[in-house]
Each structure stands twice: as structure tokens, then as C-alpha cells.
Amino acid sequence: MVAINVTTNLSTVTKALDAFGKNQMPFAMSQALNDAAFEVRKDTIERVWPRSITQRNPAFMKAMLMPIRGDNRATKRRLRSIVQNHPTGTRHKDYLQRLAVGGIKRPNGNNIAIPANDMPTRAKGGVTIGNRPRNILNKPKVFKNRLPNGQEFIARRRTKKRYPLQMLYLLEPDGQVKKQFPFYEEAEKVGQRAFAQNFRKRFAQAKRTARRR
């Protein structure tokens, strides 16, 4: 989750404004904050996420990020707009956080399957669905075993003979996940730029459409 806030001292910013302009400042800021949040969400879905991973499901990140509405929208009394993980995607929260900051991946079962040297991968990385551990174990000549040092593995016999073998997966109790999804860094840059670009327009619009008392 990233929150875009206005922390500037309003009294300092509005010294040169008349009373009418000061009254419109919070509303203009809230609108500019929401503009920034919309742009952060859109940029994450369309640019940052697809460039960070091998994207198998183009709709995944759009479904994961909540729309900018309800409590996620800024108001003139709550100058904060939020881009965050959707509650229905809670099971993916730890996965996305690890990709964003790095960390240790824990298995759902006993082990994590790490592709070994002989496992074919796609041009952009990753294995095909048919070559995932559960699926590949159903193929002929593929089996799971353990090395003398206790290391578990999944391998395939190249021929009818016992050897040679193709080493497909190493099975580990956990795995180090490298940081590869720069969500926070990109969100901060896009959010700050979008707020700066939209605030002047929103402030002028607020003054133009408001009624003077």
C-alpha cells in the first residue's frame, strides 16, 4: 500500500492567497491527490508490473489493486489518497510484498521447487504450466528422489537406462526472493509528479466554479 499525503503547512502555502482562495485550497488538493492516485494505479498496472515479471495474466494486477474510491479517496477534510491491495486478494499480499522489497518465500507444503539447470524455461523466464512440479511428475521417466546429502530433487531419465539424468528441480525448505517489483519507488515518483501537474489545474478550476460569498 502507498498513501499519497499532503504534509505541507497550509498556512505557509496560502499566505499570498485571499480568503476565497484559501477556502478552495483543501478541495483542490483533494482532487489533485485523487488524480495522482489514479495515475499511480494505472501506471502500476500498465507499466511497472508488466516490466517487472513474466506476465501470464494481464488482468491480475488490475484485480489486485482497489479502485480509488470510498476510503481510498481524498476529501477536503482528509487529504490522503491510497493505492492498495484489494481485500479479496489478501492471499497474494505477502507475495507482492516480497517482490517489492525482497524476502524469504515459505512453502505451502513441505518444499519450494527451484528450477535446476536442465529445466527448460521461457525466453522471458519461468516455466510452462506443463513443466510445473505437480504436472511434470505425471510425465514418463520423471521422478522425485534424494541425494546422499539429503537434498531432494525432481529429475527425468533421458533414456531407458538409469543414467544419465536431467536435473529439473531442487526442493528447498524456503527460498530467497529477489526484489524485482519497484512498486514503492515508482509510485512515489509518479505520485509526486502527477500531484504537481494536477494541483494548479484543480485549484484554478475550483476558484472558477465556486461561488463567492
C-alpha positions as CSV (number, residue, x, y, z in Angstrom):
1,M,0.0,0.0,0.0
2,V,1.2,3.5,-0.7
3,A,-0.5,6.6,0.7
4,I,-0.2,10.0,-1.0
5,N,-0.4,12.7,1.6
6,V,-0.3,16.5,1.8
7,T,2.1,17.4,4.6
8,T,2.9,21.0,3.6
9,N,2.0,23.7,6.1
10,L,-1.2,25.2,4.6
11,S,-0.8,28.5,6.4
12,T,2.6,29.0,4.7
13,V,1.4,28.0,1.3
14,T,-1.7,30.2,1.4
15,K,-0.2,33.4,2.8
16,A,-0.5,35.1,-0.5
17,L,-4.0,34.0,-1.2
18,D,-7.1,35.8,-0.4
19,A,-9.8,34.3,1.9
20,F,-11.7,32.9,-1.1
21,G,-8.6,31.2,-2.5
22,K,-7.8,29.7,0.9
23,N,-11.2,28.2,1.1
24,Q,-10.7,26.4,-2.2
25,M,-7.2,25.1,-1.4
26,P,-8.3,21.9,0.5
27,F,-10.8,20.9,-2.2
28,A,-8.2,21.4,-5.0
29,M,-5.6,19.4,-3.0
30,S,-8.0,16.5,-2.5
31,Q,-8.8,16.4,-6.2
32,A,-5.1,16.6,-7.2
33,L,-4.4,13.8,-4.7
34,N,-7.0,11.6,-6.3
35,D,-5.7,12.4,-9.7
36,A,-2.2,11.3,-8.5
37,A,-3.6,8.1,-7.0
38,F,-5.4,7.2,-10.3
39,E,-2.2,7.7,-12.2
40,V,-0.1,5.6,-9.8
41,R,-2.7,2.8,-10.0
42,K,-2.8,3.0,-13.8
43,D,1.0,3.2,-14.2
44,T,1.5,0.2,-11.8
45,I,-1.0,-1.9,-13.9
46,E,0.2,-0.9,-17.3
47,R,3.9,-0.3,-17.0
48,V,5.6,-1.2,-13.7
49,W,4.1,-4.7,-13.1
50,P,4.4,-6.0,-16.7
51,R,8.1,-4.9,-16.9
52,S,8.9,-6.4,-13.5
53,I,7.7,-10.0,-14.0
54,T,6.7,-12.5,-16.7
55,Q,3.0,-11.6,-17.0
56,R,0.8,-14.7,-17.6
57,N,-2.5,-13.0,-16.6
58,P,-2.8,-9.3,-17.9
59,A,-5.8,-8.8,-15.6
60,F,-4.1,-9.9,-12.4
61,M,-2.7,-6.6,-11.2
62,K,-5.9,-4.7,-12.2
63,A,-7.9,-7.1,-10.0
64,M,-5.4,-6.8,-7.1
65,L,-5.4,-3.0,-6.8
66,M,-8.5,-1.4,-5.3
67,P,-10.2,1.4,-7.3
68,I,-9.6,4.9,-6.0
69,R,-13.0,5.4,-4.3
70,G,-14.6,5.2,-0.9
71,D,-12.0,5.4,1.9
72,N,-9.2,5.4,-0.6
73,R,-10.2,8.8,-2.0
74,A,-9.1,12.0,-0.5
75,T,-11.6,14.6,0.7
76,K,-11.0,18.2,1.7
77,R,-11.1,17.1,5.3
78,R,-8.9,14.0,4.8
79,L,-6.0,14.9,2.5
80,R,-4.9,11.3,1.8
81,S,-5.4,9.1,-1.2
82,I,-4.5,5.4,-1.1
83,V,-3.4,2.8,-3.7
84,Q,-3.6,-0.6,-2.0
85,N,-4.1,-4.3,-2.3
86,H,-7.8,-5.4,-2.7
87,P,-9.1,-7.3,0.3
88,T,-10.2,-10.3,-1.9
89,G,-6.5,-10.6,-2.9
90,T,-5.2,-11.0,0.6
91,R,-3.6,-14.3,-0.1
92,H,-1.4,-12.6,-2.7
93,K,-0.4,-9.8,-0.3
94,D,2.8,-11.4,1.1
95,Y,3.8,-12.5,-2.5
96,L,3.6,-8.9,-3.8
97,Q,5.3,-7.5,-0.8
98,R,8.3,-9.9,-1.2
99,L,8.6,-9.0,-4.9
100,A,8.5,-5.3,-3.9
101,V,11.1,-5.4,-1.1
102,G,12.7,-8.9,-1.3
103,G,12.5,-11.6,1.4
104,I,12.1,-15.3,2.2
105,K,9.5,-17.4,0.4
106,R,7.9,-20.1,2.6
107,P,6.4,-23.2,1.0
108,N,2.7,-24.0,1.1
109,G,3.7,-27.7,1.6
110,N,7.0,-29.2,2.5
111,N,9.3,-27.6,0.0
112,I,9.8,-24.9,-2.7
113,A,10.7,-26.3,-6.1
114,I,13.6,-24.3,-7.6
115,P,14.2,-24.9,-11.4
116,A,17.5,-26.7,-11.9
117,N,20.0,-26.4,-14.9
118,D,18.2,-28.9,-17.1
119,M,14.7,-27.4,-16.7
120,P,13.6,-25.6,-20.0
121,T,12.5,-22.0,-19.4
122,R,10.7,-19.4,-21.4
123,A,12.5,-16.7,-23.2
124,K,11.4,-14.2,-20.5
125,G,12.0,-16.6,-17.7
126,G,9.7,-19.0,-15.8
127,V,8.5,-22.5,-16.7
128,T,5.4,-23.5,-18.7
129,I,2.3,-24.8,-16.9
130,G,3.0,-28.3,-18.1
131,N,6.5,-28.2,-16.6
132,R,5.4,-27.1,-13.1
133,P,6.4,-29.7,-10.4
134,R,3.0,-31.3,-9.9
135,N,2.4,-31.6,-13.6
136,I,5.8,-32.8,-14.7
137,L,5.8,-35.6,-12.1
138,N,3.0,-37.2,-14.0
139,K,5.1,-37.4,-17.1
140,P,7.0,-40.6,-18.1
141,K,10.5,-41.1,-16.7
142,V,10.1,-38.2,-14.2
143,F,10.6,-39.0,-10.5
144,K,11.5,-37.4,-7.2
145,N,14.4,-38.7,-5.1
146,R,17.0,-37.6,-2.6
147,L,20.8,-37.1,-2.9
148,P,23.2,-38.6,-0.3
149,N,23.4,-35.2,1.4
150,G,19.7,-35.2,1.9
151,Q,18.9,-32.7,-0.9
152,E,15.6,-33.6,-2.6
153,F,15.2,-33.2,-6.3
154,I,13.0,-33.9,-9.3
155,A,14.7,-35.5,-12.3
156,R,14.0,-37.2,-15.6
157,R,15.8,-40.1,-17.2
158,R,16.9,-39.3,-20.7
159,T,16.7,-43.0,-21.9
160,K,15.5,-46.3,-20.6
161,K,18.8,-46.7,-18.8
162,R,19.2,-45.5,-15.2
163,Y,21.6,-42.7,-16.2
164,P,22.1,-40.0,-17.5
165,L,19.5,-37.8,-15.7
166,Q,18.1,-34.4,-16.4
167,M,18.0,-32.4,-13.2
168,L,14.7,-30.5,-13.3
169,Y,14.1,-29.1,-9.8
170,L,15.8,-28.8,-6.4
171,L,13.4,-29.0,-3.5
172,E,14.3,-26.5,-0.7
173,P,12.5,-25.7,2.6
174,D,12.5,-22.0,1.7
175,G,13.9,-19.7,-0.9
176,Q,15.3,-16.1,-1.2
177,V,13.1,-13.9,-3.3
178,K,15.0,-11.0,-5.0
179,K,13.4,-7.6,-5.1
180,Q,12.1,-7.1,-8.7
181,F,8.8,-5.1,-8.5
182,P,9.7,-1.5,-7.7
183,F,6.2,-0.5,-6.7
184,Y,7.1,1.9,-3.9
185,E,9.8,3.8,-5.7
186,E,7.8,4.2,-8.9
187,A,4.6,5.1,-7.0
188,E,6.4,7.8,-5.2
189,K,7.9,9.3,-8.4
190,V,4.6,9.1,-10.4
191,G,2.5,10.3,-7.4
192,Q,4.6,13.4,-6.8
193,R,4.9,14.3,-10.4
194,A,1.1,13.8,-11.0
195,F,0.2,15.9,-7.9
196,A,2.4,18.8,-9.0
197,Q,1.0,18.7,-12.5
198,N,-2.7,18.5,-11.5
199,F,-2.8,20.8,-8.5
200,R,-2.5,24.1,-10.4
201,K,-5.3,23.0,-12.8
202,R,-7.5,21.8,-10.0
203,F,-7.0,25.0,-8.0
204,A,-7.9,27.2,-10.9
205,Q,-10.9,25.0,-11.6
206,A,-12.1,25.2,-8.0
207,K,-11.8,29.0,-7.9
208,R,-13.6,29.3,-11.3
209,T,-16.6,27.2,-10.4
210,A,-17.0,28.1,-6.7
211,R,-19.4,30.9,-5.7
212,R,-18.0,33.9,-3.8
213,R,-20.0,34.8,-0.7
